[in-house]
Every structure is written in structure tokens, then in C-alpha cells.
Amino acid sequence: MALIQNALSSLLGEDSSWSWAEHLRQASFRGIPFGVMSGETVFGRRVAVHEYPYRDQAWVEDLGRSTRRITIKGFLIQDSLVYDAPDVFTQRDNLIAVCEEGNTGTLIHPTLGELTVNVTESGLRVSESAENGRVFEFELVVIESGLKVFAITESENSGILTSKNWLKTATTMAAKYMAMVKGEMRAIAQTIETIKRTASFWVMMADKTLNEATNLSDSLGSVFGSEQYGRYQSGTLGGAVSGATGKKFISVSNEDESAIVDKQLTAITQDRETISQQLNSILQAKDPEQFCQYIQETILHMMSLASSVERRIQLLSQLSLFEYPEYQGGEQSQRITSLTVAYLSVVTSAAVAVLSTQTLPSSSNDAAKQQRDICHILDNALTHIGDLGIDDAYQLLHEMRTAVVTQYIHKGSEKGRLTQYSLPSTLSVLHIANRIYQDANRSDELVMEVSPRHPAFMPSKFKALKK
């Protein structure tokens, strides 16, 4: 009989081993403590109801989570036994002052914990009477607040950062490049020689960087995911998670690991040999048209290289920052060299922008760094073609830069989705994930965002995704 009573008590929330009162937090707003009699919080979704003639049912369009409105009925009391505070008049004046401040403030809610809020218009109502004496009762209405981040749909720039749009940018730039080179051309042999001399340094740089991008560790790191094979893996096989957004990516293969490794090594070896041959063919170009064709074929192959996307971006990023190292004596040679460098910068930087769609930043800091680096590369190319007055290619590349900024907001570069956590001691990531998310499975997400020295010893202060 006692066993049944204990089971019913646990089920109905009457278990004496857990006391809700012990888990209440001392309420305060911007550091001003007060007592709480009751509270009310409004949750829900924002919707637009579309009603049509001769239809019995409406279509309800979801517009996202609605604003959380919190109402607290509290009191200020003289000589409180619960919190330390001065006389009740000073407490009232302090509470009024913090409610009239113009920015967000921190509210400690007894059950919801720490919240960032704004006080609404007429949000504080204080009542006093002779009957209550040394007690001021009040009603506080606040709205949960966040950073100034505007909603952006992922489909806005979906058609810009694609291989098709890269080809459009490269073709536009090539047509302008060939027209301007022919306008400067006085002797075809001298012009081709100047182009080849400029390209030879670019080819040497590409060949050296290619060896770094096709090493064993990077080519395999792009296959296996962080969830099953460790946080330093950048692929998706076995599962991967982003600490910046909390999104999980899972790829499954029926092949065993040794077969996957052999397949990847074969692919990277073949790619390296093919690109080396294409780089050599660039130096054999007989005219500007053939030169542009060979350059585009080489970059297309670099974009699909069987290596990690980070290494492919690094390879093309270094090539996009190429500058001709030698002095050019004649004005015509200087002009043709500048045009060639600008052409190479545009087609490689546009390829970097397209590859950025494949990245999976491990944390918000990683996302912000990638966004900053890629924008720097695009800005360098925009400067080149801006100085030369190539407006059509400039417009296309500028649109790609805007799309890069937008997509990295979705990938976690904005800090608005993060919050600061402070813990009393060093805990393991499993404890912390269970404590702040009530889900130990989100421990990998925390590891990727915080990047601790060891998951068993997380720092006491860190930033991570809000609940």
C-alpha cells in the first residue's frame, strides 16, 4: 500500500523530496530586489488569419513566435526578512528610476530565471494606502527583448551563390577583359607574352597551394563528421553539429571506413593530377580567348576538388589576392598586366563566394571570421575592377558579396542568438547541456561553440545558444 501511495505522490507532484519553494529565485529588476505575490506570462505565436468568401475555414499563416509579455504583481516592504534593502520610500524611488531608463534591463524572475526585458508604456503601477502601511504594492509589465536583428528569409539570395551565377560573372568579366586587352593590343605576340608572364607567377602560386590543399589529413577531414569522429572533423558522414545555430547534419554511407578512405585518396590523387595538367595548359594559351577558357576550366575543377571546403576556399582565396611581383616598363604592359590580375581576382573570388555556401561553421566566432575573410577577398576584387571601370562585373560581384553577408547571418555570425552563461564551478559538458537545455544530447553543440580544452572541464563563463 505504501508503494502505491509513493507512486501516486510522485505522479501527482506531491513527492516531499522535491520542494518547489527551494527552487525559487529572489526577484529583482536591474538589481532592485522585491517580493512577488503572483505573476502571469503570455506565450504563443504571431499569426495572420486569412478569411475568404464562401469558405468555412480560414487559412492561418504563421509569422513566428510572438513577443513574451510578463506581468508581475509584487511588493516593496520595510525591514524585509527576505532581501536587504533601505527604507521603503527609497526602494520605491529606485524601482521607478530603473523602470524609466531607456534601454533593456535584466529581470530575475522567480521561476523563469534571468531575462533581458524592456518596460512597456505605463508598465509600472505602484499602489499605496494607509491600510498597507510600510508596504507598497505594484504591478510590473515587461516584454522580453533581443538585439536589433531583422528577419531575413533564406530564399532571398538562393539564386546568387550558385555555380550558374559564377559562370555568368566569369563570362561577363572574360568578355570585358578580352575587349579591353584587344583595345590595348599593338603587337599580338607581345600581348600574349605579357599575359603568359603574368599567368606564370599565378600558376606557380596555384601549384604550391594545391599541394597543401590535397594533403591526406584535409582530404579525409572533409568526409567524416564531428559528432562521431571528433570535433576537429569538418565533414558530415556520421553526423555533424553547428555550435552557432544548433543545426545537425547527418550523412550515411553503406561502405566501410577503409573503402571510404581508399575512394577519397583515389579521388584526391586524380584531381591533383588533372589540375596540374590544366595549370600547364594555361601557359600554352595562344590568344586571350583561349587563356580565359583554360582559367575557367581550372577554377571549376578547383571548386569540385576532393578536399575539405575550407581548403578549397583557402586555395582560391590565396589565388584571388595574387599581385604581379615584377616591375613593368611599358605603359601597355602595365595596363595588360593590371587587366589580367583583375580578371584572375574576380573569377577566383566569385568561386570563393559560391563555395561559402558549403561551409559549416563550428561556432559563432568561426562564422564571423569566415564572413569577414570572404568579404575581404571580394572587396579586393571589387577594388580591382572598380579602378578599371568594369561596371557589369562589379555589379554581379557586389550582389554576391551581399548574399555572402546574408547567408552567414543564418550560419550564426550574428551574436544576437547567443547569451552569456555563468556557472558556480567547472562542470562537464554533459552536466551543462542538461542544466541549461534539459537535453544532454546538445553537448556536442556546446563543445563546438565554446571550444573548451577538454569537454569534461568547461569554463565557468561562456557564451552559447539561448534555450
C-alpha distance (Angstrom), angle and dihedral (degrees) to the residues before:
residue distance angle dihedral
M1 . . .
A2 3.80 . .
L3 3.81 89.5 .
I4 3.82 91.3 55.4
Q5 3.81 91.8 47.9
N6 3.81 91.1 51.2
A7 3.81 91.0 50.1
L8 3.81 91.5 50.2
S9 3.79 91.3 47.1
S10 3.79 91.4 52.7
L11 3.80 91.6 47.1
L12 3.81 94.6 48.4
G13 3.79 95.0 44.5
E14 3.81 95.6 -108.9
D15 3.78 96.7 119.3
S16 3.80 106.4 135.7
S17 3.81 91.8 -150.8
W18 3.83 90.7 76.4
S19 3.79 119.7 52.8
W20 3.80 117.4 -168.1
A21 3.80 91.5 -157.7
E22 3.80 90.9 62.9
H23 3.81 90.1 58.6
L24 3.81 96.7 53.3
R25 3.80 116.6 110.4
Q26 3.79 125.9 -139.4
A27 3.80 105.9 -98.2
S28 3.80 120.0 -126.8
F29 3.80 141.5 151.0
R30 3.80 118.7 -144.3
G31 3.79 88.2 -17.6
I32 3.84 96.2 -50.3
P33 3.84 107.5 123.8
F34 3.79 124.1 -146.7
G35 3.79 142.1 162.2
V36 3.80 123.5 -101.9
M37 3.80 127.4 -141.1
S38 3.80 99.0 174.4
G39 3.76 142.5 -22.3
E40 3.77 142.2 -158.8
T41 3.80 130.6 -159.4
V42 3.79 127.2 -169.2
F43 3.82 118.8 -146.9
G44 3.78 132.9 172.3
R45 3.80 146.6 100.0
R46 3.78 131.5 -66.8
V47 3.80 109.8 -121.8
A48 3.78 139.4 175.0
V49 3.80 113.1 -142.1
H50 3.82 112.9 -147.0
E51 3.81 113.4 -162.9
Y52 3.81 120.7 -171.7
P53 3.82 132.8 -165.5
Y54 3.80 116.2 -92.4
R55 3.78 93.5 8.1
D56 3.78 119.7 116.9
Q57 3.80 94.6 -157.2
A58 3.79 130.1 53.5
W59 3.78 127.4 -138.1
V60 3.79 110.7 -121.3
E61 3.82 114.3 -153.3
D62 3.79 115.5 -156.1
L63 3.83 114.5 -134.0
G64 3.79 99.7 179.8
R65 3.77 135.6 -91.0
S66 3.79 115.3 -24.9
T67 3.79 123.2 -124.3
R68 3.79 113.4 -82.2
R69 3.81 109.2 -123.5
I70 3.80 115.8 -164.4
T71 3.81 124.6 -164.5
I72 3.80 120.8 -168.8
K73 3.80 125.2 -172.9
G74 3.76 105.4 -159.3
F75 3.76 144.3 150.0
L76 3.79 142.5 -137.1
I77 3.78 116.5 -141.3
Q78 3.78 136.8 -171.9
D79 3.84 115.5 -115.5
S80 3.80 95.0 5.0
L81 3.80 117.7 -163.3
V82 3.82 90.9 -154.0
Y83 3.81 104.0 51.5
D84 3.80 136.2 18.6
A85 3.81 114.8 -115.7
P86 3.83 140.9 139.5
D87 3.81 124.9 -105.2
V88 3.79 117.5 -40.0
F89 3.83 94.3 -107.9
T90 3.81 90.9 56.9
Q91 3.81 90.4 46.4
R92 3.80 90.5 53.7
D93 3.81 93.5 47.5
N94 3.82 91.0 48.3
L95 3.80 92.1 49.9
I96 3.81 91.6 49.4
A97 3.81 90.9 49.2
V98 3.82 95.1 52.5
C99 3.82 91.7 45.4
E100 3.81 90.7 54.5
E101 3.81 94.6 53.0
G102 3.79 113.9 114.8
N103 3.81 102.0 -130.3
T104 3.78 138.3 60.2
G105 3.79 120.8 -71.9
T106 3.78 139.7 -165.5
L107 3.79 117.6 -101.7
I108 3.80 119.5 -166.5
H109 3.80 104.8 -151.7
P110 3.84 117.1 -162.7
T111 3.82 93.3 -126.5
L112 3.82 106.9 12.3
G113 3.80 94.8 49.9
E114 3.81 125.0 -151.6
L115 3.82 115.8 6.7
T116 3.81 134.3 173.2
V117 3.81 107.1 -133.9
N118 3.80 146.8 163.2
V119 3.80 124.5 -139.6
T120 3.81 113.4 -120.3
E121 3.79 125.9 -132.0
S122 3.83 107.3 -71.2
G123 3.79 85.2 3.4
L124 3.81 95.7 148.6
R125 3.81 119.9 59.9
V126 3.82 116.1 177.9
S127 3.80 121.3 -167.0
E128 3.80 126.0 -168.4
S129 3.79 133.4 176.4
A130 3.78 141.6 168.3
E131 3.77 88.4 -113.1
N132 3.82 92.3 59.9
G133 3.79 92.7 44.3
R134 3.81 111.3 178.2
V135 3.80 92.7 13.8
F136 3.82 124.7 91.5
E137 3.78 113.9 -164.4
F138 3.81 119.6 -156.6
E139 3.78 143.5 174.6
L140 3.82 117.7 -140.2
V141 3.82 121.4 -165.7
V142 3.81 117.2 -169.8
I143 3.81 137.6 166.9
E144 3.80 123.5 -139.3
S145 3.80 107.5 -113.3
G146 3.80 137.3 -160.2
L147 3.80 139.5 -178.9
K148 3.80 124.7 -64.6
V149 3.80 96.6 -89.8
F150 3.78 118.6 144.2
A151 3.77 123.7 -145.0
I152 3.81 113.9 -103.2
T153 3.77 122.9 -175.5
E154 3.77 116.7 -132.6
S155 3.79 91.8 -133.3
E156 3.82 94.0 63.6
N157 3.80 94.8 87.6
S158 3.79 100.3 19.0
G159 3.82 92.9 118.3
I160 3.80 97.2 48.3
L161 3.80 105.8 63.3
T162 3.80 96.0 54.2
S163 3.79 135.2 114.7
K164 3.80 88.4 -112.9
N165 3.79 91.4 57.7
W166 3.82 90.6 44.8
L167 3.81 88.6 55.4
K168 3.81 89.7 49.8
T169 3.82 91.0 51.5
A170 3.81 92.8 45.3
T171 3.82 92.5 47.5
T172 3.80 92.7 47.9
M173 3.79 91.4 49.2
A174 3.83 92.3 45.1
A175 3.82 92.4 52.2
K176 3.79 91.5 50.1
Y177 3.81 91.5 43.9
M178 3.81 93.6 52.2
A179 3.80 92.1 46.5
M180 3.80 93.0 50.4
V181 3.82 93.3 44.5
K182 3.80 91.1 51.4
G183 3.79 88.4 49.2
E184 3.80 89.4 57.0
M185 3.80 94.0 41.4
R186 3.79 117.6 115.7
A187 3.80 99.4 152.2
I188 3.80 117.8 21.8
A189 3.80 94.0 -152.1
Q190 3.80 92.4 53.5
T191 3.82 91.9 46.1
I192 3.81 93.7 51.4
E193 3.80 89.8 46.2
T194 3.82 90.8 53.6
I195 3.82 91.3 49.0
K196 3.81 92.1 48.3
R197 3.79 92.2 47.1
T198 3.81 90.4 53.0
A199 3.80 92.2 44.0
S200 3.82 92.8 49.5
F201 3.81 91.7 67.4
W202 3.82 90.1 46.0
V203 3.83 90.5 50.3
M204 3.82 92.1 50.1
M205 3.79 89.9 50.5
A206 3.82 91.1 47.9
D207 3.81 93.0 48.9
K208 3.80 92.1 52.0
T209 3.80 94.2 45.9
L210 3.81 91.0 45.7
N211 3.80 91.3 62.9
E212 3.81 90.1 55.2
A213 3.80 92.9 47.9
T214 3.81 94.2 51.3
N215 3.80 101.2 50.0
L216 3.80 120.0 130.0
S217 3.81 100.5 -107.0
D218 3.80 95.6 50.3
S219 3.78 95.0 45.0
L220 3.82 91.0 53.5
G221 3.80 93.9 39.5
S222 3.78 88.7 63.1
V223 3.82 91.2 60.1
F224 3.81 107.9 46.3
G225 3.81 121.4 65.6
S226 3.78 129.4 -127.5
E227 3.80 96.6 -123.1
Q228 3.79 95.8 65.4
Y229 3.81 104.0 18.5
G230 3.81 103.5 37.5
R231 3.78 138.1 -78.0
Y232 3.82 94.6 -83.3
Q233 3.81 93.0 65.8
S234 3.81 115.6 97.5
G235 3.82 101.8 -166.7
T236 3.80 130.4 90.7
L237 3.83 104.0 -128.4
G238 3.80 106.7 119.3
G239 3.81 92.0 12.7
A240 3.79 137.8 -62.6
V241 3.80 133.4 -153.9
S242 3.80 133.1 -159.0
G243 3.79 116.0 -135.5
A244 3.81 89.1 -159.8
T245 3.81 97.2 59.3
G246 3.81 105.9 10.1
K247 3.81 90.8 -125.5
K248 3.80 117.9 146.3
F249 3.79 125.4 -145.2
I250 3.79 120.8 -164.3
S251 3.80 129.0 -172.9
V252 3.80 122.2 -179.9
S253 3.81 128.0 -160.5
N254 3.80 128.6 -174.2
E255 3.82 91.9 -150.9
D256 3.78 121.3 95.3
E257 3.81 120.5 -111.7
S258 3.81 96.0 -103.2
A259 3.81 91.4 53.9
I260 3.80 90.4 49.2
V261 3.81 91.3 50.5
D262 3.82 92.5 49.0
K263 3.79 91.6 47.8
Q264 3.80 92.2 49.9
L265 3.81 93.7 47.7
T266 3.81 91.1 49.9
A267 3.80 91.5 50.2
I268 3.81 94.5 48.5
T269 3.82 91.8 48.3
Q270 3.80 92.3 51.0
D271 3.81 92.0 46.2
R272 3.80 92.5 50.6
E273 3.81 91.6 51.3
T274 3.81 93.0 46.5
I275 3.81 94.1 49.2
S276 3.81 91.4 47.3
Q277 3.81 89.4 55.5
Q278 3.80 91.1 47.3
L279 3.82 91.3 50.9
N280 3.80 89.8 53.4
S281 3.80 91.2 49.5
I282 3.83 90.1 57.2
L283 3.80 89.1 65.8
Q284 3.81 89.9 52.8
A285 3.82 94.9 57.7
K286 3.81 113.2 133.1
D287 3.81 99.3 -161.5
P288 3.85 140.5 8.9
E289 3.84 92.0 -94.2
Q290 3.80 92.5 56.4
F291 3.80 90.8 43.8
C292 3.84 91.8 55.7
Q293 3.80 91.3 45.9
Y294 3.82 93.1 53.0
I295 3.81 92.0 45.7
Q296 3.81 92.6 52.6
E297 3.82 93.0 47.2
T298 3.81 90.8 50.4
I299 3.81 94.4 49.2
L300 3.81 91.9 46.8
H301 3.80 88.9 55.8
M302 3.82 91.3 47.1
M303 3.81 89.6 53.6
S304 3.82 90.8 56.4
L305 3.81 95.3 40.9
A306 3.83 113.9 143.5
S307 3.79 92.4 -116.3
S308 3.79 135.5 95.2
V309 3.79 115.1 -65.3
E310 3.81 88.9 -123.0
R311 3.82 90.3 58.9
R312 3.80 92.3 46.3
I313 3.80 90.0 51.3
Q314 3.80 90.4 47.2
L315 3.82 91.0 50.1
L316 3.79 94.3 50.8
S317 3.81 93.0 39.1
Q318 3.79 92.0 58.7
L319 3.80 90.7 47.2
S320 3.82 91.6 49.8
L321 3.82 90.5 56.5
F322 3.81 91.7 54.1
E323 3.81 116.4 138.3
Y324 3.81 124.9 -174.8
P325 3.82 106.2 -108.3
E326 3.82 101.7 -158.2
Y327 3.79 132.2 76.2
Q328 3.81 117.1 -105.5
G329 3.79 115.3 -147.2
G330 3.80 104.6 -165.6
E331 3.80 125.0 62.1
Q332 3.81 91.7 -130.8
S333 3.81 92.3 52.5
Q334 3.81 90.7 48.7
R335 3.80 91.2 51.5
I336 3.82 94.4 48.1
T337 3.80 91.4 46.1
S338 3.83 90.9 51.1
L339 3.81 90.6 50.0
T340 3.82 91.8 48.5
V341 3.81 93.0 48.8
A342 3.82 90.3 48.1
Y343 3.81 91.6 49.9
L344 3.82 92.3 50.0
S345 3.81 90.9 46.6
V346 3.81 94.1 51.5
V347 3.81 98.6 47.5
T348 3.83 93.4 45.5
S349 3.82 96.1 44.3
A350 3.81 90.7 48.5
A351 3.82 88.0 52.4
V352 3.82 89.3 52.4
A353 3.81 89.9 53.0
V354 3.82 91.1 52.5
L355 3.82 92.5 47.6
S356 3.81 90.6 51.7
T357 3.81 88.6 75.1
Q358 3.82 88.6 68.7
T359 3.81 96.3 54.5
L360 3.80 122.8 108.9
P361 3.83 107.9 -160.9
S362 3.78 111.8 -147.8
S363 3.82 93.8 -147.2
S364 3.79 142.4 3.6
N365 3.81 90.0 -97.8
D366 3.80 89.5 53.0
A367 3.81 90.9 49.3
A368 3.81 92.0 49.2
K369 3.82 91.4 48.4
Q370 3.81 92.8 49.7
Q371 3.79 90.6 48.6
R372 3.81 91.6 49.5
D373 3.82 94.5 47.1
I374 3.80 95.4 47.4
C375 3.80 92.4 46.3
H376 3.82 88.8 51.8
I377 3.82 90.0 53.9
L378 3.81 92.2 48.6
D379 3.81 91.3 46.2
N380 3.81 89.7 54.1
A381 3.82 91.1 53.5
L382 3.81 91.5 44.6
T383 3.80 89.3 53.8
H384 3.82 91.0 52.7
I385 3.80 96.1 51.5
G386 3.80 92.8 36.3
D387 3.80 90.2 59.2
L388 3.82 89.5 49.5
G389 3.81 93.5 47.6
I390 3.82 96.5 -121.5
D391 3.81 95.9 154.7
D392 3.83 100.9 171.6
A393 3.80 94.5 55.4
Y394 3.81 90.3 40.6
Q395 3.81 91.3 57.6
L396 3.81 93.2 48.6
L397 3.80 93.1 47.9
H398 3.80 92.0 46.1
E399 3.81 90.0 54.5
M400 3.81 89.2 52.4
R401 3.81 90.4 51.6
T402 3.81 90.7 52.6
A403 3.81 89.8 50.0
V404 3.82 91.0 50.5
V405 3.80 91.5 54.5
T406 3.80 90.9 48.4
Q407 3.80 96.4 48.6
Y408 3.81 93.1 49.4
I409 3.80 89.3 55.3
H410 3.81 86.1 61.8
K411 3.81 89.4 46.0
G412 3.80 92.7 57.2
S413 3.80 108.0 -92.6
E414 3.83 90.7 130.1
K415 3.81 112.5 83.5
G416 3.81 93.8 -150.7
R417 3.80 93.0 95.0
L418 3.82 92.5 55.4
T419 3.78 128.4 83.5
Q420 3.79 133.7 -167.3
Y421 3.80 117.2 -107.8
S422 3.80 123.8 -164.6
L423 3.79 119.5 -170.2
P424 3.81 127.4 -169.7
S425 3.80 93.9 -127.2
T426 3.80 145.0 1.5
L427 3.81 111.2 -72.0
S428 3.78 136.9 173.0
V429 3.78 119.7 -96.1
L430 3.82 91.5 -112.7
H431 3.82 90.8 57.4
I432 3.80 92.0 47.6
A433 3.82 95.4 46.9
N434 3.78 90.0 50.9
R435 3.79 91.3 45.5
I436 3.81 101.0 50.2
Y437 3.83 101.3 25.7
Q438 3.82 100.8 23.9
D439 3.80 84.6 -131.6
A440 3.80 121.3 98.7
N441 3.82 89.5 -169.6
R442 3.81 88.3 74.9
S443 3.81 91.2 66.5
D444 3.83 92.0 101.5
E445 3.79 89.2 55.5
L446 3.82 90.1 54.3
V447 3.80 92.3 48.3
M448 3.81 91.7 52.6
E449 3.81 93.4 48.5
V450 3.82 100.4 41.2
S451 3.84 96.9 32.6
P452 3.82 96.3 -155.1
R453 3.78 123.4 -168.7
H454 3.79 88.1 -113.9
P455 3.84 129.2 2.8
A456 3.81 90.4 -130.1
F457 3.82 91.6 61.7
M458 3.78 110.5 46.1
P459 3.83 118.9 179.6
S460 3.78 116.3 -100.4
K461 3.83 91.7 -125.4
F462 3.79 123.3 42.4
K463 3.79 144.1 134.6
A464 3.79 121.6 -114.4
L465 3.79 140.7 151.8
K466 3.77 118.5 -59.0
K467 3.78 117.2 -111.8
